[in-house]
Amino acid sequence: MAEQQNSYWRVADGSAVSASQAHIVWTRAAYPALTEVAGRYHAVVSYADLAEAVQEASGVRTRINQRHWIGKVLSLVILEAHRRGDPPLTALVVHAADGKVGAGYQEVLAVAGQPPVAAEMDREQHAAAARLACYRHFGAELPANGGTPALAPRLRASVDRKAAAAAEARPPAICPRCFLQLPATRVCDSCGETIAP
């Protein structure tokens, strides 16, 4: 069968497709797929799920692992969003394992004429704000307060776990006069002394 010999092929007839043709076809499929994600407040999509969705929608397939081509497709989506004046839809695409947008997100900043963001969590916060712009622009049902930027759910859970572990690891504050554990107010229940943090 033809698709067994070609790296990229049309499902309908098994005819070969060049890599650059596949990237263009997949970009055309990625844009509506990402606007659909943007229509759901705080929704994100994994790179792998988007890769499968664009192949399914376009009828063009490959055996090449998505890690080797999805970045090219997302680069074209970044340019198209910028051309249209839309928010950066690629902020909605995260790694399934950790919920991060990844280093390729720097291209969003470059296309917008903004300086790169060196710190990983600063990049994730920028992407969270960009996602909120996407939700607003593409008609997601937002809460009464207009919505808030949010890390992707998997990343948010990881950050929360680390914060909880750090809080548990911190020894409790002790009153230097009574040697009793202080409440959160840092005012000793026994002697009334206030202890600075």
Backbone as a ProteinNet text record, in pm:
[ID]
protein_1_A
[PRIMARY]
MAEQQNSYWRVADGSAVSASQAHIVWTRAAYPALTEVAGRYHAVVSYADLAEAVQEASGVRTRINQRHWIGKVLSLVILEAHRRGDPPLTALVVHAADGKVGAGYQEVLAVAGQPPVAAEMDREQHAAAARLACYRHFGAELPANGGTPALAPRLRASVDRKAAAAAEARPPAICPRCFLQLPATRVCDSCGETIAP
[TERTIARY]
84.2	0	88.1	43.3	125.7	164.4	70.4	102.8	213.6	238.6	346.2	483.3	491.5	618.4	636.5	530.6	537.9	537.9	615.6	615.1	486.4	431.1	307.2	215.8	88.5	-3.6	-146.4	-225.9	-369.7	-439.5	-522.6	-594	-687.6	-750	-850.6	-797.2	-675.4	-624.5	-481.5	-420.6	-284	-177.5	-216.1	-118.9	-22.7	99.7	204.9	177.3	218.6	209.2	346.8	395.5	525	509.1	618.7	615.4	559.5	604.8	557.5	408.2	359.9	215.8	138.4	189.5	123.2	116.2	223.9	225.5	119.6	104.6	3.8	-136.6	-161.5	-293.3	-324.6	-226.3	-247.2	-268.7	-202.3	-223.7	-367.7	-418.6	-558.4	-654.4	-617.6	-701.6	-679.9	-557.8	-525.6	-598.8	-613.7	-674.2	-815.9	-905.5	-1039.8	-1038.9	-947.5	-939.9	-903.3	-810.3	-768.4	-873.8	-945.9	-1052.8	-1164.6	-1183.7	-1283.4	-1238.3	-1110.8	-1057	-1073.8	-1044.7	-1054.7	-1197.6	-1294.2	-1433.8	-1475.2	-1382.1	-1410.7	-1312.2	-1365.3	-1284.3	-1191.5	-1064.4	-955.2	-924.5	-974.5	-942.2	-804.1	-735.9	-609.7	-612.8	-515.6	-504.5	-357.5	-332.4	-193.3	-142.2	-10.8	51.9	7.5	11	-24.3	-170.4	-260.2	-401.9	-428.5	-359	-374.6	-319.3	-205.7	-146.5	-243	-305.7	-402.6	-524.9	-572	-690.9	-667.9	-550.3	-527.3	-511.7	-454	-444.4	-583.2	-663.3	-799.1	-883	-878.9	-961.8	-917.5	-787.6	-735.1	-732.6	-731.9	-719.7	-578	-482.2	-340.2	-273.4	-201.4	-140.5	9.4	74.3	217.3	246.3	355.5	405.8	512.6	554.4	659.4	603.5	678.5	634.7	605.3	496.4	453.8	558.7	647.4	752.5	838.8	844	928.7	858.3	724.5	656.3	553.7	504.5	398.3	446.9	574.6	629.8	621.4	643.1	633.3	489.2	395.8	254.3	218.3	262.7	230.2	296.1	414.5	478	389	330.4	240	112.2	63.8	-54.1	-22.3	97.2	137.9	133.6	190.1	192.5	51.7	-33	-170	-250.2	-235.8	-306.2	-261.2	-131.9	-78.7	-133.8	-136	-188.2	-334.4	-412.6	-556	-583.7	-485.3	-508.4	-572.8	-564.4	-618.2	-513.5	-556.7	-460.4	-384.6	-270.3	-187.8	-250.1	-316.7	-385.2	-291.4	-164.4	-70.8	-47.8	-90.3	-82.8	-171.3	-266.8	-359.2	-298.8	-182.3	-121	-12.7	-29.1	64.3	110.7	222.1	271.5	180.7	144.6	56.1	120.9	251.5	320.3	323.8	345.6	364.2	274.3	196.7	106.1	174.1	297.8	371.6	362.6	372.2	368.5	497.3	606.7	733.2	810.3	935.3	1027.6	985.5	916	870.9	775.9	721.3	629.6	700.6	833.5	909.3	879	840.8	809.3	688.5	593.9	478.6	527.7	621.2	675.8	752.4	834	914.2	825.5	720.9	630.5	558.7	528.6	461	558.5	688.8	788.7	823.7	798.5	828.7	959.1	1028	1152.3	1123.2	1218.7	1197.3	1185.4	1120.3	1104.2	1195.7	1293.9	1395.6	1345	1278.4	1236.1	1114.5	1123.4	1018.6	881	870.9	739.2	688.4	779.8	735.3	673.7	734.6	679.3	540.7	526.1	396.5	291.1	330.9	236.5	194.6	289	256.3	157	182.1	91.7	-46.6	-52.5	-181.3	-260.7	-192.8	-260.3	-304.8	-222.3	-258.5	-378.6	-384.9	-502	-628.9	-621.1	-739	-783.3	-687.5	-721.1	-790.8	-745.4	-809.6	-953	-971.8	-1106.9	-1201.6	-1153.2	-1236.6	-1266.8	-1165.4	-1179.4	-1268.9	-1259.3	-1332.3	-1460	-1510.3	-1645.4	-1667.5	-1564.6	-1585.9	-1679.5	-1756.5	-1842.8	-1753.9	-1743.4	-1652.9	-1730.2	-1662.3	-1728.5	-1760.6	-1840.7	-1885.9	-1769.8	-1656.7	-1543.4	-1461.3	-1503.2	-1432.5	-1324.3	-1303.5	-1204.9	-1069	-988	-852.4	-754.8	-631.3	-530.6	-504.1	-483.7	-459.1	-357.3	-272.6	-182.4	-266.1	-210.9	-280.5	-304.4	-414.4	-450.8	-338.9	-266.8	-160.5	-47.4	-10.8	94.6	47.1	-76.5	-131.8	-128.2	-166.2	-164.5	-21.9	73.4	213.5	263.5	231.6	272.4	208.7	80	10.1	70.4	105.4	167.4	301.1	381.1	511.9	495.4	397.9	373.9	328.2	241.2	192.7	307.5	393.4	507.9	603.1	623.3	711.8	652.3	520.7	455	464	450.7	462.1	604.2	700.9	840.6	886.8	817.8	855.3	820.8	915	883.1	784.1	701.2	603.1	672.4	610	662.2	631.3	728.3	716.1	733.5	649.9	661.3	790	877.6	1003.7	983.2	868.3	841.9	776.3	672.1	594.1	635.6	706.4	746.4	627.1	519.9	402.2	398.2	337.9	325.4	230.7	270.5	190	81.7	-35.6	-138.3	-96.6	-175.9	-145.4	-136.6	-204.8	-201.4	-66.8	15.5	147.5	137.5	19.7	-0.5	-18.5	66.7	63.2	-68.9	-137.3	-263.8	-242.8	-124.7	-96.7	-56.4	44.4	95.1	57.9	4.2	-37.6	75	195	307.3	290.9	319.3	315.2	456.7	469.2	599.5	603.5	703.9	718.5	753.1	705.7	736.2	884.8
-119.2	0	124.7	230.8	349.8	414.4	419.2	488.4	419.8	290.9	219.4	271.8	328.6	376.3	526.3	600.2	745.4	785.9	891.1	942.3	1018	1083.5	1160	1115.2	1091.4	1044.8	1088.8	1091.6	1118.1	986.6	986.5	865.7	820.1	913.3	881.7	790.6	818.3	738.9	689.2	718.8	673.3	751.2	859.1	935.8	1010.5	1023.6	1090.2	1239.1	1294.6	1437.5	1479.6	1593.6	1640.5	1689.2	1697.8	1746.1	1888.1	1974.2	2113.2	2121.6	2038.5	2035.4	1988.8	1885	1833.3	1941.3	2015.8	2120.9	2226.4	2263.2	2364.4	2309.9	2187.3	2125.3	2113.4	2072.3	2056.7	2190.9	2296.5	2429.2	2472.4	2446.5	2481.2	2404.8	2283.8	2205.1	2247.3	2290.9	2327.5	2454.1	2549.7	2677.4	2658.3	2591.4	2571.7	2480.9	2384.4	2297.9	2380.1	2473.5	2556.3	2660.5	2713.9	2808.4	2736.7	2608.4	2529.4	2512.4	2485.3	2474.5	2609.1	2716.9	2851.5	2887.2	2817.1	2842.1	2783.8	2716.5	2657.4	2715.7	2789.1	2856.9	2759.2	2794.3	2718.9	2585.4	2566.1	2443.9	2456	2344	2333	2202.4	2184.9	2061.6	2020.6	1892.3	1845.4	1847.9	1854.4	1849.5	1722.9	1609.3	1481.6	1479.8	1530.6	1532	1624.8	1738.5	1829.1	1763.8	1696.9	1629.2	1525.8	1449.5	1349.3	1417.4	1524.9	1595.5	1653	1711.1	1771.8	1664.5	1551.2	1442.7	1387.3	1369.2	1317.4	1413.8	1542.6	1641.6	1664	1656.4	1687.2	1568.1	1448.3	1330.7	1307.5	1379.1	1360.2	1303.2	1193.6	1121.8	1109.4	1075.8	1045.5	944.4	870	780.9	850.8	968.3	1043.4	1096.7	1078.2	1123.2	1272.7	1311.8	1452.3	1547.6	1499.5	1588.1	1647.4	1579.7	1624	1718.7	1736.2	1823.4	1917.9	1892.2	1977.3	2120.6	2138.2	2272.8	2354.7	2290.3	2361.1	2405.8	2319.3	2354.1	2469.4	2461.7	2568.2	2700.4	2695.5	2818.2	2886.5	2805.9	2861.8	2915.8	2849.4	2898.3	3032.3	3043.8	3170.4	3283.3	3259.5	3363	3398.3	3297.3	3321.7	3399.5	3362.5	3435	3581.2	3602.7	3738.9	3817.2	3753	3817.3	3857.1	3770.2	3796.5	3893.2	3916.2	3999.1	3921.8	3788.8	3703	3683.7	3651.4	3617.8	3490.4	3465.3	3349.4	3216.4	3152.5	3026.1	2915.9	2925.9	2820.6	2818.5	2921.4	2920.3	2811.2	2762.5	2658.2	2518.5	2505.5	2374.8	2351.3	2242.5	2213	2067.7	2042.2	1904.6	1827.3	1706.3	1623.6	1589.3	1568.3	1523	1627.7	1755.2	1856.3	1979	1990	2103.8	2233.5	2226.4	2347.8	2369.5	2496.6	2529.2	2490.6	2490.9	2453	2572.1	2545.9	2650.9	2715.3	2641.3	2695.8	2813.3	2831.8	2943.9	3078.2	3078.7	3203.5	3264.6	3180.8	3231.3	3325.2	3300.5	3389.9	3529.9	3536	3665.2	3731.8	3653.8	3708.6	3767.8	3696.3	3744.1	3871.3	3880.8	3999.5	4114.8	4090.9	4195.7	4215.7	4114.4	4123.2	4050.1	4090.8	4021.2	3880.7	3789.2	3653.9	3655.8	3553.7	3538.8	3424.7	3455.7	3356	3254.1	3300.5	3210	3127.5	2997.3	2905.5	2944.2	2974.1	3006.8	3142.4	3234.7	3360.9	3334.9	3242.6	3204.1	3141.6	3056.5	2992.1	3094	3194.4	3300.1	3382.8	3410.1	3482.3	3400.9	3270.5	3183.1	3179.8	3181.5	3181.7	3307.3	3421.9	3547	3541	3480.7	3466.9	3374.5	3268.6	3179	3253.7	3336.2	3413.5	3504	3565.6	3649	3564.9	3441.3	3350.4	3318.7	3286.1	3252.7	3370.9	3490	3609	3633.8	3622.2	3653.6	3553.9	3426.8	3323.2	3278.4	3359.8	3342.4	3237.1	3204.1	3110.5	3174.6	3092.5	3143.4	3170.8	3297.2	3339.8	3365.1	3354.8	3389.7	3539.2	3578.7	3717.8	3816.5	3773.3	3864.6	3880	3817.1	3828.8	3724.2	3641	3534.7	3576	3478.1	3502.2	3413.8	3462.9	3376.9	3258	3142.3	3022.9	2933.3	2875	2773.6	2655.5	2577.3	2456.5	2367.1	2291.3	2213.3	2124.7	2054	1965.2	2045.2	2156.8	2241.2	2304.4	2351.9	2412	2311.4	2186.7	2082.8	2058.6	2059.3	2039.1	2154.1	2275.7	2394.4	2390.3	2354.7	2347.2	2239.5	2122.9	2015.7	2060.5	2127.8	2175.9	2279.6	2368.2	2469.9	2405.5	2304.3	2234.8	2160.5	2097.9	2025.7	2122.4	2239	2339.1	2391.3	2409.6	2457.5	2353.9	2225.5	2118.6	2106.9	2133.4	2118.7	2232.5	2344.9	2460.2	2431.7	2449.6	2425.1	2530.1	2491.5	2587	2699.1	2817.1	2929.9	2905.5	2934.5	2911.2	3043.9	3066.3	3186.1	3174.6	3275.2	3267.5	3281.4	3331.2	3349.1	3224.5	3170.9	3059.1	2923.3	2927.8	2805.3	2724	2795.9	2732.8	2766.2	2676.9	2701.9	2819.1	2910.9	3028.6	2996.1	3058.9	3044.5	3125.9	3117.9	3187.9	3338.9	3391.7	3535.9	3581.2	3485.4	3509.8	3588.9	3581.7	3639.8	3522.2	3514.3	3401.7	3400.2	3283.1	3269	3273.8	3238.8	3230.3	3366.2	3431.3	3555.3	3679.6	3662.6	3778.4	3845.3	3790.9	3852.8	3832.1	3939	3931.9	3907.3	3807.1	3768.7	3803.9	3879.8	3915.6	3792.3	3786.4	3670.3	3659.3
0	0	0	-66.9	-84	47.8	145.1	270.3	348.9	318.2	386.7	342.3	219.7	167.3	187.1	210.3	223.9	371	401.5	538.6	568.4	465.4	477.9	364.9	396	291.4	320.8	211.7	223.1	252.3	352.5	391.8	279.7	211	109.7	-0.6	-47.1	-159.7	-141	-27.3	-0.6	-75.8	-144.5	-222.2	-130.7	-179.1	-101.9	-90.7	22.4	49.4	100.6	57	107.8	251.5	322.4	461.2	466.6	375.5	379.5	347.7	254.4	226.2	349.1	414.5	534.8	641.8	661.1	763.4	735.4	609.6	572.9	595.9	552.1	570.8	720.1	798.4	942.1	1010.6	962	1018.5	996.5	876	846.8	936.8	976.2	1067.6	1212.6	1245	1383.6	1426.7	1336.5	1375.1	1429.9	1356.5	1413.5	1536.4	1540.4	1659	1781.8	1765.4	1879.1	1915.3	1817.3	1852.9	1927.8	1897.7	1971.8	2117	2139	2275.9	2346.6	2275.4	2333.8	2372.6	2320.7	2355	2489.2	2557.6	2689.7	2791.8	2886.1	2988.1	3059.6	3064.4	3127.4	3059.5	2936.5	2862.1	2799.7	2789	2717.8	2638.3	2550.2	2472.3	2471.8	2477	2474.2	2330.6	2317.8	2185.4	2111.8	2180	2117.1	2072.6	2156.2	2118.8	2000.4	1998.2	1884	1758.2	1769.2	1653.6	1596.7	1682.7	1636.6	1575.3	1637.2	1587.8	1448.5	1424.3	1293.1	1185	1220.4	1122.7	1090	1193.1	1174.3	1090.4	1123.1	1053.8	909.8	884.9	751.5	656.9	711.5	626.7	577.3	634.6	602.5	726.3	707.4	820.2	803.5	913.7	913.3	1022.4	1001.5	1106.3	1189.2	1146.4	1215.6	1346.9	1453.4	1585.7	1583.4	1646.8	1646.3	1700.3	1786.2	1839.9	1728.6	1613.3	1503.4	1406.4	1420.4	1325.5	1386.8	1505.9	1560.6	1583	1614.6	1631.5	1504.8	1390.2	1261.5	1236.8	1269.1	1252.9	1346.7	1471.1	1566.9	1528	1466.6	1417.2	1313.8	1225.1	1124.7	1189.2	1294.8	1367.1	1434.3	1491.1	1555.1	1453.4	1336.6	1232.3	1185.7	1170.1	1124.4	1229.9	1356.2	1463	1465.5	1451.8	1451.6	1330.8	1214.1	1093.3	1110.8	1175	1194.9	1310	1393.9	1512.4	1626.4	1619.6	1725.2	1834.7	1955.5	2060.9	2021.9	2084.1	2047.3	2090.7	1996.7	2024.7	2071.9	2036.5	2077	2228.3	2299.4	2445.7	2504.9	2426	2471.4	2463.2	2398.3	2375	2479.8	2555.7	2665.7	2658.4	2723.3	2734.4	2829	2789.7	2872.1	3005.7	3006.8	3127.5	3237.7	3200.1	3304.7	3291.5	3183.5	3167.3	3127.8	3078.7	3040	2889.2	2849.1	2707.2	2636.7	2704.3	2643.1	2589.7	2556.5	2513.2	2381.6	2295.6	2168.2	2182.9	2301.8	2325.6	2304.8	2315	2295.1	2158.3	2061.5	1927.8	1930.1	2020.3	2035.5	2070.3	2163.1	2205.9	2092.3	2020.5	1911.7	1801.7	1763.1	1657.9	1702.1	1831.7	1885.1	1910.9	1886.1	1907.9	2053.8	2136.1	2278.8	2309.1	2414.2	2449.1	2501.5	2487.8	2540.7	2692.9	2745.8	2890.7	2932.7	3014.5	3049.6	3151.6	3253.9	3361.8	3317.9	3342.1	3299.4	3354.1	3482.3	3539.1	3490.5	3457.2	3396.9	3259.7	3184.4	3054.3	3073	3174.5	3199	3240.3	3318.1	3357.5	3234.9	3146.2	3022.7	2940.4	2929.4	2854.1	2919.3	3052.2	3122.1	3086.5	3081.9	3043.4	2897.3	2811.4	2669.8	2653.9	2734.8	2729	2766.5	2871.1	2910.1	2795.3	2726.3	2610.2	2502.8	2485.3	2388.3	2430.8	2558.9	2606.5	2584.2	2614.5	2596.7	2449.6	2366.6	2223.9	2150.6	2187.6	2115.2	2184.8	2278.3	2330	2435.9	2513.4	2624.5	2725.8	2793.6	2899.9	3021.1	3055.8	3163.2	3292.2	3405.8	3531.6	3536.1	3631.9	3643.3	3654	3711.4	3727.9	3599.8	3490.3	3363.9	3344.1	3443.9	3433.4	3485.6	3511.5	3560.5	3483.9	3466.1	3404.3	3496.2	3436.9	3517.6	3449.7	3530.4	3478.9	3431.6	3340.9	3295.3	3416.6	3419.4	3538.8	3594	3507.7	3556.6	3621.3	3560.1	3617	3747.2	3750.2	3872.4	3987.5	3961.1	4064	4114	4023.2	4061.7	4148.5	4108.6	4186	4325.3	4331.6	4460.1	4550.4	4491.1	4570.6	4628.3	4546	4592.9	4703.8	4689.1	4791.9	4921.9	4911.7	5031.8	5100.3	5021.3	5078.5	5147.4	5087.4	5148	5278.6	5280.9	5402.9	5513.6	5477.7	5577.7	5630.3	5545.2	5584.2	5675.7	5671.2	5752.9	5899.2	5988.5	6130.1	6181.4	6274.3	6327.6	6405.8	6403.4	6480.5	6629.2	6712.3	6857.1	6931	7030.7	7113.9	7195.5	7188.7	7263	7415.4	7456	7598.9	7658.9	7590.5	7646	7589	7477.2	7407.8	7358.3	7322.9	7264.2	7114.6	7037.6	6894.7	6872.5	6784.5	6755.2	6653.3	6664.4	6561.4	6437.8	6332.5	6207.9	6227.4	6327.1	6353.1	6407.4	6453.2	6512.2	6643.9	6706.9	6839.9	6934.8	7036.2	7128.7	7205.4	7204.5	7275.6	7427.4	7474.6	7616.9	7676.3	7615.5	7674.6	7595	7473.2	7392.8	7317.6	7324.2	7252.3	7102.2	7025.7	6879.9	6830	6745.3	6692.2	6543.7	6503.1	6361.4	6280.4	6154.5	6069.8	6037.5
[MASK]
+++++++++++++++++++++++++++++++++++++++++++++++++++++++++++++++++++++++++++++++++++++++++++++++++++++++++++++++++++++++++++++++++++++++++++++++++++++++++++++++++++++++++++++++++++++++++++++++++++++

